[in-house]
Amino acid sequence: MLDNCLFCKIIKGEVPARKIYEDDQLLAFWDVAPQAPKHFLIIPKKHISGPSSITATDQEIIGALVGKGAQLAAENGIPDCRLVMNNGAAAGQTVFHLHLHVLGGRPLPWPLG
């Protein structure tokens, strides 16, 4: 974990979050600036700075992250959802700790603007 990482601070309990799920590898919580009526994040407890930093040893946790994101979406009334990972500042990544956005609760048009 990194001392200056917002998500690492949430994992350690130093910053509050509205948690919806936690186990030994993953943490899910509602987004503080939702972009849809229902919007939560799911993160690995291991600090990985973003999709470009995923290694072969991370593949199992990434699979668990995506699977748990879809499961939690259904459990929280989001049967149709969008799963999004941003990679880098130009793509909209603002916290450099890997995270999966799970959004739904309204139609989500494509392509993005």
One Martini backbone bead per residue (centre of mass of N, CA, C, O) as a GRO file, in nm:
protein
  113
    1MET     BB    1   0.100   0.034   0.015
    2LEU     BB    2   0.019   0.376  -0.011
    3ASP     BB    3   0.024   0.674   0.164
    4ASN     BB    4  -0.093   0.869  -0.097
    5CYS     BB    5  -0.341   0.679  -0.143
    6LEU     BB    6  -0.672   0.690  -0.136
    7PHE     BB    7  -0.745   0.381  -0.155
    8CYS     BB    8  -0.550   0.289   0.066
    9LYS     BB    9  -0.695   0.458   0.287
   10ILE     BB   10  -0.962   0.310   0.268
   11ILE     BB   11  -0.859   0.028   0.334
   12LYS     BB   12  -0.736   0.133   0.623
   13GLY     BB   13  -0.964   0.356   0.735
   14GLU     BB   14  -0.876   0.672   0.690
   15VAL     BB   15  -1.115   0.674   0.480
   16PRO     BB   16  -1.426   0.710   0.409
   17ALA     BB   17  -1.685   0.462   0.309
   18ARG     BB   18  -1.948   0.313   0.116
   19LYS     BB   19  -1.975   0.001   0.170
   20ILE     BB   20  -2.060  -0.325  -0.011
   21TYR     BB   21  -1.769  -0.474  -0.006
   22GLU     BB   22  -1.557  -0.737   0.157
   23ASP     BB   23  -1.233  -0.882   0.142
   24ASP     BB   24  -0.904  -0.990   0.115
   25GLN     BB   25  -0.890  -0.847  -0.200
   26LEU     BB   26  -1.162  -0.666  -0.186
   27LEU     BB   27  -1.330  -0.343  -0.265
   28ALA     BB   28  -1.656  -0.187  -0.225
   29PHE     BB   29  -1.789   0.141  -0.337
   30TRP     BB   30  -1.938   0.431  -0.344
   31ASP     BB   31  -1.946   0.696  -0.531
   32VAL     BB   32  -1.894   1.047  -0.470
   33ALA     BB   33  -1.926   1.100  -0.810
   34PRO     BB   34  -2.175   1.021  -0.978
   35GLN     BB   35  -2.256   0.911  -1.335
   36ALA     BB   36  -2.501   0.759  -1.205
   37PRO     BB   37  -2.746   0.638  -1.013
   38LYS     BB   38  -2.540   0.389  -1.025
   39HIS     BB   39  -2.212   0.401  -0.850
   40PHE     BB   40  -1.930   0.191  -0.833
   41LEU     BB   41  -1.639   0.057  -0.676
   42ILE     BB   42  -1.364  -0.171  -0.751
   43ILE     BB   43  -1.088  -0.300  -0.553
   44PRO     BB   44  -0.780  -0.377  -0.488
   45LYS     BB   45  -0.573  -0.416  -0.213
   46LYS     BB   46  -0.368  -0.415  -0.408
   47HIS     BB   47  -0.131  -0.216  -0.540
   48ILE     BB   48  -0.236  -0.085  -0.855
   49SER     BB   49  -0.208   0.180  -1.071
   50GLY     BB   50  -0.307   0.012  -1.335
   51PRO     BB   51  -0.359  -0.160  -1.620
   52SER     BB   52  -0.047  -0.132  -1.709
   53SER     BB   53   0.042  -0.287  -1.418
   54ILE     BB   54  -0.035  -0.559  -1.494
   55THR     BB   55   0.037  -0.886  -1.410
   56ALA     BB   56   0.050  -1.222  -1.410
   57THR     BB   57  -0.004  -1.228  -1.089
   58ASP     BB   58  -0.294  -1.055  -1.129
   59GLN     BB   59  -0.513  -1.222  -1.285
   60GLU     BB   60  -0.694  -1.336  -1.059
   61ILE     BB   61  -0.785  -1.062  -0.934
   62ILE     BB   62  -0.912  -0.950  -1.195
   63GLY     BB   63  -1.127  -1.164  -1.224
   64ALA     BB   64  -1.259  -1.108  -0.949
   65LEU     BB   65  -1.330  -0.813  -0.997
   66VAL     BB   66  -1.523  -0.851  -1.238
   67GLY     BB   67  -1.712  -1.064  -1.117
   68LYS     BB   68  -1.794  -0.897  -0.864
   69GLY     BB   69  -1.906  -0.654  -1.013
   70ALA     BB   70  -2.143  -0.804  -1.151
   71GLN     BB   71  -2.270  -0.921  -0.896
   72LEU     BB   72  -2.317  -0.648  -0.745
   73ALA     BB   73  -2.497  -0.525  -0.952
   74ALA     BB   74  -2.732  -0.724  -0.928
   75GLU     BB   75  -2.764  -0.691  -0.608
   76ASN     BB   76  -2.804  -0.351  -0.675
   77GLY     BB   77  -3.000  -0.307  -0.933
   78ILE     BB   78  -2.784  -0.376  -1.201
   79PRO     BB   79  -2.832  -0.568  -1.465
   80ASP     BB   80  -2.748  -0.318  -1.638
   81CYS     BB   81  -2.404  -0.253  -1.720
   82ARG     BB   82  -2.103  -0.069  -1.670
   83LEU     BB   83  -1.760  -0.148  -1.728
   84VAL     BB   84  -1.477   0.054  -1.603
   85MET     BB   85  -1.140   0.136  -1.721
   86ASN     BB   86  -0.888   0.353  -1.659
   87ASN     BB   87  -0.579   0.461  -1.856
   88GLY     BB   88  -0.491   0.735  -1.756
   89ALA     BB   89  -0.534   1.071  -1.770
   90ALA     BB   90  -0.651   1.095  -2.070
   91ALA     BB   91  -0.882   0.867  -1.977
   92GLY     BB   92  -0.965   0.965  -1.657
   93GLN     BB   93  -0.754   0.906  -1.450
   94THR     BB   94  -0.731   1.008  -1.091
   95VAL     BB   95  -0.669   0.728  -0.958
   96PHE     BB   96  -0.360   0.537  -0.896
   97HIS     BB   97  -0.574   0.284  -0.860
   98LEU     BB   98  -0.711   0.023  -0.937
   99HIS     BB   99  -1.040   0.048  -1.105
  100LEU     BB  100  -1.392  -0.035  -1.110
  101HIS     BB  101  -1.656   0.074  -1.281
  102VAL     BB  102  -2.009   0.075  -1.182
  103LEU     BB  103  -2.283   0.133  -1.407
  104GLY     BB  104  -2.631   0.258  -1.364
  105GLY     BB  105  -2.995   0.326  -1.395
  106ARG     BB  106  -2.945   0.395  -1.702
  107PRO     BB  107  -2.895   0.486  -1.998
  108LEU     BB  108  -2.583   0.411  -2.192
  109PRO     BB  109  -2.442   0.564  -2.424
  110TRP     BB  110  -2.317   0.515  -2.761
  111PRO     BB  111  -2.078   0.693  -2.772
  112LEU     BB  112  -1.863   0.864  -2.620
  113GLY     BB  113  -1.787   1.218  -2.576
   0.00000   0.00000   0.00000
